[in-house]
Amino acid sequence: MKTIHLFTDGACSGNPGPGGYGIILQCNGAVKEFSGGFAHTTNNRMELMGVIKGLEQLKEPCAVTVVSDSRYIVDAMEKGWARKWRAQGWMRNKKDKALNPDLWAKLLDLCARHTVRFTWVNGHAGHPENERCDQLAVAAAARPGLPEDVR
């Protein structure tokens, strides 16, 4: 099983507003970068989209370490919140709906295919890959002609 490091970040100019995600995949010394964006989205959706798009690049089951500065993602996955939300019909508790169920469902399905561990890093603190992902995300959010975010 291949070992992959997936670094991701999301950015949004306004929340909601134009947003982007940046991805770095590392495997056995090879490095690939990806990015994309939407004209009207939220920061949390872009954080999720970065992880999803990164995992979608993998053509076979892999051991993946996802490195993100998003507590929203890392805590929801490592503490089992996202699985609990799905089991409860996308409810965080008896009265509050979970946000972004479409993306959480995709992420949970992708994680079922791979062995995934989520690691949090402090954003904008000099972590080289996180800083690069931020640059990719900000640049993607600024591209003209972005599609609307699909929900």
N, C-alpha and C positions, 0 to 999 in steps of 0.2 A: 504494500500500500504506500503510495507516494505521500510524502510529508510536505504540506503547503503552509506558507505564512501568507495570510490575507490581511492587508492593512486597508482600512477604509475611513472615509470621512464624508460628511455631508455639510452643505452650506446653503443658506437661503438669504436673499437680500430682501428683508422684510419677512414677516412670518404670519400669514402667508405672503409669498412673492415668488420671483424667479429663483429657482434653486438648482443645485447640482450635487453630484457625488463624484468622488475620486477613489480609485482602487489601485493597489499595487499587489500583484501576486508574485511570490518568490518560491522557487522550487529548484533545489540542487544548483544554486548559483544563477539560474535563469531568472530574469525579472521582466514582467510585463505590466504596463500601465493602461488603465481604461478610465473613461469618464463619460458622463452624460448628464442631461438636465431637463428641466421642465419649466414652462413659462409661469405656472401658478401652482405652487406646492407649499409644503412646510419643511422645516428643518428635520423634524423627526422622520418624515417620509423619505427624505434624502439620505439620512443615516441608514434607514432600513434598506433602501434601494441599493446603496453601496454594497452591503453584505450580500443581498440577493444576487445582484449582477456579478459579483465576484464568484460566488458559489456556482452560478450558472455556467461559468467558463470551464469548470472542471468536467472532463469527459468520462471520468471513472471515479468510483468511491475513493476518497482520500482522507488522510488524517490532517485536519485543518485547524490551525490556530488563527482565530480572528482577533485582530488588534484594533480596537476602536476607542475613541474618546467619548463615546455616548454611553452614559450610565443607563439611559433608557433601554438600550439594546442589551448591554452586558448584563445588567441586573435581571431583566426580563427573561433572558435565556439561561443564565447560570443559576438563578434562584427558582426557576421553573414557573414563573408567573405566566409567560406566554402559553405554555401547555395548559395551565389552569384556566386561563381566559377562554381558550378554545373549548375545553371540556365543559365550561359553563355557558356555552353559546355566545362567546365573545362578550361576556360581562366580567368586569373587574371585581364587582361585588353585587349585591342584590339590586342596587339601583343605578350603578354607573357602567355605561358601555365602555368596552375597550376601544381605544382609538386605533385606526389603521388595521382592521382585521384582515383586509385583503392581503396586505403585505406580510403580516404576521403568519398567515396561513401558508403563503409561499415560502417564507423563511423556515417554518417548522417542517414543511415537506422536504425542502432541500437538506436540512440538517439530519433528517431521517436517512438520507442516502449516504452521508459522510459521518465520520467521527469528528465532531466539532467541539472545540473549547474556545470560550470567549475570554479575552483579557482586556482590561481597561488600562488606558494610558491617559495622563493629563494632557488635554489639548493645549496647543499654543505654548508648549513648554520645552521646545527644542528637540522633541523626538523626531529624527530625520524622516522616517516614512510617514508619520502622521502629518508633519509639516508639508511634505510633498503631496499627500492626498488632499490636504486643505487647498493647496494651490490648484490642483486639478479640478476640485469641486467648485471653487470660486470662478475659475476660468470657464467651466462648463455652464455655470449659471448665467454668465455674461454673454454667451453666444446668441447671435440673432436667430430668430425663427424657431425657437424651442417649441416643442409640442406641449399642449396642455397636459397636466397630470391626469391619468386615468384612474378613476376610483371604482 
